[in-house]
Amino acid sequence: MGISICKFCSKYKILAALLLFTGCYRHHLYVQQEWVDKNFLASSHVNTPDPRQDDPPEGQRLLIAWDFPRSVFQKELTLAISVRFWGDTQKEITYPLAKKRGYRAYFFPNEKILTYRVRVLTRDQEVIESWNHHFWTQLIEVGESSEAAESSISSVSSHPTQESVIDMP
């Protein structure tokens, strides 16, 4: 009797483990940021001659990997990447996904990445998944050319001007 109870318990333990460890996962997009310098070269670690040691690559890169289920991949997916740098510049990159599973590495020589956002869009521009750097935020454009800025200026200008809350003597 003791043996049959143990077999019964072990079957349920195996079933519970299978249910816990073989489910659907939600995240299909993975992004990593890394520095690239002379230590990135294998020759720096194994002391072999390398002409790239004279002028080693310097900068940062984004590593992007994806693994989508077939039902999602069939929506003709595209990576939409926005990268902002410390020098007040921004780069927009699009890359159509030809395979449901893959990876890309984007190297930005002599640049320091401030923040980034990677989105996966369908052919209808629907966002399937997004990966934002901790500091990512929408840019607020200020200037004469921005229609949004002009409409917000006109709506604010109709309100009376307010004085400071703290009166300075």
ROMI-849859 format. One line per field, with one value per atom (N, C-alpha, C): x, y negated, z negated. Coordinates in Angstrom, 3 decimals, padded with zeros to 6 digits. Example, Ala and Ser with C-alpha at 12.3 -4.5 7.8 and 13.67 -1.06 7.14 Angstrom:
2
px <- c(013.190_012.300_013.200_012.850_013.670_012.900)
py <- c(005.690_004.500_003.300_002.250_001.060_-000.030)
pz <- c(-007.800_-007.800_-007.800_-007.080_-007.140_-007.870)
This chain:
169
px <- c(000.826_000.000_000.862_001.961_002.850_003.489_003.775_004.416_003.463_002.188_001.231_000.947_000.962_000.754_001.937_003.148_004.339_004.307_003.876_003.764_002.724_001.608_000.534_001.057_001.785_002.332_003.354_004.236_005.281_004.686_003.593_002.933_002.382_001.771_001.214_002.299_003.430_004.551_005.082_005.196_005.682_004.682_003.398_002.360_002.371_002.512_002.556_003.790_004.919_006.141_005.987_005.383_005.172_004.270_003.216_002.317_003.006_003.854_004.538_005.622_006.360_007.522_007.297_006.125_005.870_004.620_004.597_003.458_003.820_002.875_003.140_003.890_004.785_005.443_005.066_005.039_004.545_005.636_006.819_007.867_008.573_008.496_009.096_010.238_010.547_011.555_012.546_013.832_014.881_015.893_016.250_017.197_018.264_019.503_020.624_021.533_022.070_022.998_024.372_025.418_026.753_027.790_028.880_030.008_030.906_031.481_032.448_033.730_034.836_036.139_037.200_038.461_039.515_039.371_038.746_038.521_037.493_036.762_035.777_036.459_037.676_038.414_038.973_038.833_039.342_040.854_041.536_042.994_043.474_042.632_043.002_043.095_042.399_042.344_043.304_043.686_044.547_045.927_046.201_047.518_047.970_047.113_047.487_047.601_048.396_048.510_047.170_046.844_045.584_045.762_045.654_045.818_044.739_043.612_042.553_042.923_043.949_044.393_044.957_045.474_046.001_044.891_043.736_042.582_041.336_041.185_040.075_038.731_037.666_036.336_035.965_035.327_034.869_033.440_032.587_031.201_030.306_029.059_028.086_027.292_026.673_025.803_024.574_023.526_022.284_022.188_021.907_021.668_020.178_019.550_018.103_017.826_017.061_016.684_015.169_014.597_013.160_012.848_011.685_011.187_009.671_009.008_007.556_006.868_005.689_004.920_004.485_004.263_003.900_002.669_001.698_000.465_000.743_001.702_002.069_002.973_003.920_004.881_004.194_003.065_002.364_001.760_001.877_001.346_002.364_003.415_004.467_005.070_005.928_006.490_007.703_007.857_008.993_009.506_010.831_011.433_011.495_011.061_011.183_012.018_013.228_014.190_014.454_014.344_014.685_015.801_016.911_018.066_018.418_018.487_018.923_020.311_021.153_022.528_022.738_023.833_024.162_024.406_024.751_025.035_023.791_022.623_021.355_021.005_021.353_020.959_020.123_019.359_018.504_018.586_018.567_018.606_017.395_016.707_015.550_015.958_015.698_016.059_014.834_014.567_013.518_014.159_013.658_014.184_013.040_012.673_011.609_012.086_011.271_011.639_011.296_012.334_012.143_011.945_012.349_012.217_011.534_010.818_010.098_011.031_012.249_013.249_014.559_015.194_016.463_017.046_018.113_018.752_019.444_019.674_020.415_021.289_022.430_023.317_023.533_023.307_023.506_024.636_025.721_026.887_026.851_027.083_027.113_028.510_029.410_030.788_030.894_031.736_032.016_030.761_029.776_028.525_028.248_027.578_027.115_025.598_024.988_023.530_022.960_022.027_021.324_020.112_019.312_018.108_017.676_016.797_016.319_014.947_014.280_013.013_013.005_012.630_012.504_011.056_010.400_009.014_008.919_007.981_007.683_006.300_006.255_005.014_004.520_003.206_002.614_002.552_002.108_001.979_000.994_000.060_-000.923_-000.442_000.840_001.472_000.959_000.378_-000.032_001.204_001.357_002.508_002.220_003.013_002.872_003.607_004.821_005.614_006.584_006.943_007.832_008.807_010.033_011.052_011.636_011.431_011.905_013.042_014.061_015.116_014.488_015.089_014.516_014.268_015.112_014.993_014.208_013.598_012.879_011.663_011.483_010.295_010.062_008.849_008.559_009.235_009.737_010.339_009.254_009.520_008.629_009.295_008.707_009.299_008.831_009.779_009.483_009.993_009.142_009.582_008.410_008.700_007.676_007.124_007.940_007.529_006.582_006.486_005.661_004.225_003.294_001.878_001.356_001.825_001.388_001.827_003.040_003.528_002.715_002.359_001.574_000.192_-000.441_-001.778_-001.730_-000.667_-000.582_-000.252_000.520_000.837_-000.419_-001.233_-002.441_-003.442_-003.501_-004.446_-003.981_-002.672_-002.148_-002.225_-002.019_-001.976_-003.320_-004.412_-005.719_-005.985_-005.162_-005.330_-004.583_-005.101_-004.398_-003.059_-002.106_-000.790_-000.871_-000.184_-000.202_001.153_001.108_002.341_002.918_004.136_004.808_004.068_004.071_003.421_004.209_005.514_006.364_006.756_006.354_006.728_008.106_008.967_010.332_010.375_010.973_011.030_011.997)
py <- c(001.195_000.000_-001.247_-001.213_-002.364_-002.674_-001.648_-001.855_-002.508_-002.104_-002.674_-004.142_-004.538_-005.950_-006.780_-006.269_-006.993_-007.171_-006.103_-006.223_-007.275_-007.282_-008.245_-009.670_-009.878_-011.197_-011.644_-010.743_-011.126_-011.482_-010.805_-011.148_-012.571_-012.915_-014.263_-015.324_-014.973_-015.921_-016.196_-015.170_-015.338_-016.166_-015.884_-016.640_-018.106_-018.362_-019.745_-020.465_-019.780_-020.387_-020.706_-019.795_-020.039_-021.252_-021.368_-022.507_-023.826_-023.802_-025.021_-025.449_-024.496_-024.839_-024.797_-024.406_-024.354_-025.135_-026.375_-027.208_-028.185_-029.003_-030.059_-031.175_-031.800_-032.957_-034.176_-035.310_-036.510_-037.298_-037.323_-038.170_-037.467_-038.091_-037.511_-038.369_-039.457_-040.407_-040.629_-040.606_-040.776_-041.783_-042.756_-043.793_-043.943_-044.088_-044.265_-045.339_-046.174_-047.236_-046.890_-047.078_-046.775_-047.724_-047.919_-048.729_-047.894_-048.542_-047.893_-048.730_-048.068_-048.725_-047.671_-047.971_-047.007_-045.698_-045.717_-044.487_-043.578_-044.115_-043.342_-042.384_-042.715_-041.876_-040.644_-039.498_-038.257_-038.317_-039.008_-039.083_-039.793_-040.604_-041.261_-040.271_-039.180_-038.211_-037.034_-036.762_-035.608_-036.001_-037.302_-037.822_-037.335_-037.448_-037.091_-038.373_-038.345_-039.540_-039.850_-041.119_-041.536_-042.969_-043.192_-044.559_-045.523_-044.985_-045.860_-046.447_-045.922_-046.473_-047.881_-048.202_-049.541_-050.587_-050.214_-051.120_-050.311_-049.988_-049.113_-049.823_-049.049_-049.662_-050.277_-051.428_-052.102_-052.543_-052.308_-052.735_-051.813_-051.805_-050.930_-050.208_-049.114_-048.401_-047.892_-047.714_-047.112_-045.715_-044.751_-043.381_-043.133_-042.753_-042.551_-041.134_-040.398_-039.028_-038.909_-038.053_-037.846_-036.380_-035.987_-034.630_-034.696_-034.782_-034.947_-033.656_-033.398_-032.247_-032.502_-031.445_-031.549_-032.431_-032.332_-033.128_-034.626_-035.041_-036.458_-036.824_-035.960_-036.243_-036.441_-035.784_-035.874_-037.252_-038.167_-039.526_-040.474_-039.927_-040.698_-041.737_-041.279_-042.111_-042.915_-044.071_-044.958_-045.473_-045.494_-046.145_-047.644_-048.442_-049.899_-050.325_-050.787_-051.086_-052.583_-053.171_-054.585_-054.630_-055.253_-055.356_-056.829_-057.287_-058.655_-058.600_-059.542_-059.596_-060.805_-060.791_-061.885_-063.188_-063.135_-064.342_-064.996_-064.734_-065.312_-064.910_-063.699_-063.186_-061.934_-061.599_-060.418_-059.686_-058.383_-057.557_-056.636_-056.566_-055.687_-054.578_-053.337_-052.185_-051.294_-050.811_-049.805_-048.585_-047.433_-046.178_-045.176_-044.769_-043.768_-042.395_-041.729_-040.408_-039.344_-038.690_-037.658_-036.280_-036.136_-034.852_-035.074_-034.080_-034.216_-034.226_-033.754_-033.742_-034.269_-035.184_-035.708_-036.747_-037.395_-038.440_-039.428_-040.629_-041.671_-042.392_-042.855_-043.677_-044.984_-046.097_-047.419_-048.111_-048.397_-049.033_-050.524_-051.339_-052.786_-053.267_-053.383_-053.744_-055.170_-055.331_-056.635_-057.343_-056.599_-057.160_-056.585_-057.391_-056.927_-056.960_-055.804_-055.698_-056.279_-057.195_-057.756_-056.891_-056.590_-055.785_-055.193_-054.215_-053.592_-052.981_-052.727_-052.000_-051.092_-049.841_-048.877_-048.403_-048.588_-048.135_-047.144_-046.231_-045.303_-045.680_-046.036_-046.509_-045.515_-045.443_-044.640_-045.490_-044.895_-045.648_-046.802_-046.693_-047.751_-048.750_-048.689_-049.577_-049.367_-048.224_-047.873_-047.411_-047.906_-047.525_-046.172_-045.178_-043.830_-043.743_-044.282_-044.244_-045.421_-045.884_-047.029_-046.799_-047.269_-047.188_-048.581_-049.207_-050.563_-050.570_-051.368_-051.638_-052.376_-052.299_-052.901_-054.396_-055.095_-056.545_-056.976_-056.033_-056.397_-057.245_-058.308_-059.140_-059.776_-060.163_-060.831_-062.192_-062.583_-063.897_-064.957_-066.088_-067.233_-068.204_-068.340_-069.222_-070.645_-071.551_-072.964_-073.693_-074.509_-075.270_-075.664_-076.531_-077.050_-075.986_-075.004_-074.025_-072.950_-072.821_-071.761_-072.228_-071.538_-071.893_-071.668_-070.606_-070.317_-071.430_-071.938_-073.021_-074.287_-074.570_-075.765_-075.688_-074.521_-074.408_-074.528_-073.996_-074.111_-075.532_-076.266_-077.659_-078.509_-078.306_-079.120_-078.812_-077.554_-077.232_-077.775_-077.881_-078.394_-079.908_-080.566_-082.027_-082.661_-081.917_-082.484_-082.534_-081.860_-081.861_-083.037_-083.607_-084.724_-084.266_-085.174_-084.891_-084.802_-083.845_-083.679_-084.090_-084.621_-085.009_-083.786_-083.910_-082.856_-082.562_-081.324_-080.939_-081.468_-081.499_-081.983_-083.425_-084.351_-085.751_-085.960_-086.517_-086.812_-088.267_-088.542_-089.928_-090.769)
pz <- c(000.000_000.000_000.000_-000.766_-000.842_000.498_001.296_002.592_003.568_003.581_004.521_004.195_002.933_002.565_003.054_002.925_003.390_004.904_005.637_007.093_007.446_006.706_006.927_006.693_005.586_005.244_006.274_006.703_007.650_009.011_009.407_010.666_010.598_009.480_009.349_009.223_008.602_008.534_009.927_010.729_012.099_012.906_012.752_013.466_013.043_011.753_011.254_011.799_011.833_012.363_013.844_014.595_016.023_016.247_015.457_015.604_015.251_014.248_013.830_014.815_015.369_016.169_017.672_018.120_019.559_019.902_019.597_019.943_021.030_021.403_022.363_021.658_022.370_021.791_022.618_021.989_022.608_023.312_022.780_023.325_024.482_025.636_026.831_027.348_026.631_027.067_025.932_026.259_025.250_025.776_024.955_025.375_024.306_024.747_023.840_024.422_023.559_023.954_023.395_024.210_023.707_024.301_023.537_023.967_024.851_025.852_026.722_026.664_026.286_026.264_026.544_026.278_026.610_025.840_024.663_023.906_024.575_025.527_026.270_027.245_027.655_028.606_027.896_028.501_027.914_027.739_028.643_028.573_027.309_026.696_025.438_024.294_024.381_023.288_023.465_024.720_024.958_025.473_025.494_025.892_027.265_028.253_029.616_030.435_031.495_032.336_033.013_033.054_033.663_034.160_035.454_035.977_035.459_035.010_034.476_033.119_032.456_031.176_031.358_032.566_032.831_032.829_033.306_033.331_032.945_031.650_031.242_031.378_031.551_031.627_030.281_030.327_029.104_029.331_028.372_028.465_027.658_028.037_027.391_028.459_028.042_028.972_028.252_029.041_028.560_029.153_028.295_028.726_028.586_029.667_029.677_030.148_029.359_029.720_029.629_030.460_030.442_030.713_030.233_030.444_030.343_031.503_031.534_031.949_031.396_031.874_033.326_034.041_035.459_035.671_034.784_034.948_034.900_034.107_034.027_035.194_035.533_036.595_037.946_038.161_039.441_039.692_038.745_038.904_039.543_040.160_040.840_039.898_039.016_037.949_038.397_037.763_038.004_036.670_036.502_035.337_035.616_034.661_034.742_033.540_033.805_032.751_032.720_031.538_031.331_030.300_030.674_029.772_029.617_028.376_028.081_027.461_027.894_027.434_026.541_025.793_024.889_025.641_026.893_027.668_028.251_027.699_028.173_029.601_029.970_031.278_031.074_032.086_032.015_033.342_033.282_034.487_034.486_035.625_035.816_036.783_036.397_037.221_037.356_038.554_038.747_039.392_038.997_039.512_039.623_040.843_041.000_040.538_039.746_039.223_040.258_040.775_041.788_041.167_039.899_039.209_037.868_037.415_036.136_034.937_035.119_034.047_034.628_033.895_034.395_033.456_033.934_033.145_034.080_033.587_034.299_033.290_033.761_032.944_033.692_033.019_033.602_032.844_033.558_032.958_033.276_032.258_032.395_032.014_033.014_032.707_032.175_031.168_030.556_030.064_029.660_029.140_027.756_026.941_025.636_025.653_025.446_025.476_024.188_024.339_023.187_022.852_023.865_023.662_025.002_024.954_026.186_025.964_027.095_027.081_028.302_028.089_029.174_029.185_030.329_030.473_031.620_031.503_032.585_033.098_034.398_035.016_036.055_036.203_037.273_038.539_039.629_040.888_040.742_039.762_039.517_038.467_038.115_037.129_035.708_035.437_034.080_033.305_032.080_031.263_030.615_030.982_030.424_029.096_029.061_027.841_027.855_026.672_026.549_025.398_025.576_024.538_024.407_023.245_023.013_021.999_022.288_021.325_020.147_018.977_017.765_017.921_018.673_018.808_020.035_020.757_021.980_021.640_022.392_022.294_023.655_023.935_025.198_025.214_026.368_026.504_026.560_025.952_026.054_027.018_028.193_029.198_028.961_028.973_028.793_030.017_030.598_031.773_032.630_033.582_034.475_035.413_035.766_036.767_036.234_034.951_034.383_034.231_034.910_034.799_033.389_032.751_031.383_030.449_030.646_029.798_030.031_031.310_031.614_030.990_031.046_030.468_028.950_028.324_026.872_026.456_027.271_026.956_027.029_028.063_028.205_027.097_026.638_025.583_024.238_024.045_022.788_022.756_023.899_023.920_023.582_023.721_023.403_021.902_021.105_019.656_019.040_017.935_017.302_016.721_016.693_016.144_014.640_014.058_012.617_012.051_010.846_010.153_009.449_008.939_008.216_006.914_006.484_005.249_004.059_004.174_003.090_003.376_002.502_002.673_002.106_002.897_002.454_001.958_000.799_000.309_001.113)
